[in-house]
Amino acid sequence: MPSDANEPVDLDTSVVAERAADIAAKAAAVWERIEAAGGRRTDITLVAVTKTFPIETVAAAIDAGFSDLGENYGKALASRHDEAAALGFGPRWHFVGGLQRNKVKLMAGKVSLWHTIDRAVLIDEVAKRQPGARVLIQVNTTGESQKSGCRPDEAMELVEGGQERGLDVLGLMTLGPTGGGDPRRSFDQLRELGQRCGVSQLSMGMSGDYEMAVEAGATIVRIGSALFGPRPTWTAERS
């Protein structure tokens, strides 16, 4: 579990070294599969999603060569950012989970790319707390009611709204269908929507479907379990 940001960070360097070697090997395998799917390292950002893992895993991912790390929960990202900074690390932090308006202030200035902007109130809050922030508009391309994301027909309005508020709207983000269904239609729809919106970055694809996302034109993939294995079960900072 992440420590309090005001406490010294106790890092087990032997664990870091062991984990770094394992993560580097798994990352090489992921890149091989990305390249087999037609992707190139120069065109794709691989975000290592470290949610729920201890600080040793964060340090190991950085030692393994990752400069882009992702978190799903506001408190966890803020804590991770501060812990990493205390250890002299400066990765780019991506917020990839469902965003609550009241968590924006907590993370402001610590997020390199906000992936999950899906309504005007979040545009306003991020623009207020982190002017000029780099953001993606999350689109619900599966139509599942339990998923976050704007409707596809709302994406253009949100892209333009973010730009008008001074945000750097880089592109769009989506999630594939729940339960392991075929995500190709969702990914293809996001690519086509990105073209209509005039944006170039597409964040789509996770450990179970990133190859299909790359085939569809993903420029950012969000990988967790394929790099780190099963996640710890702590829940205290999942908010």
ABEGO torsion letter per residue (X at the ends): XBBBAABBBBBBAAAAAAAAAAAAAAAAAAAAAAAAAGBBAAABBBBBBABGBBAAAAAAAAAAGBABBBBABAAAAAAAAAAAAAAGBBBBBBBABBBBAAAAAAABGABABBAABABAAAAAAAAAABBGBBBBBBBBAAGBAABBEBBAAAAAAAAAAAAAAGBBBAEBBBBBBBGGBBAAAAAAAAAAAAAAAGBABBBBEBAAAAAAAAAAGBABBBBBAAAAEBBBABAAABX
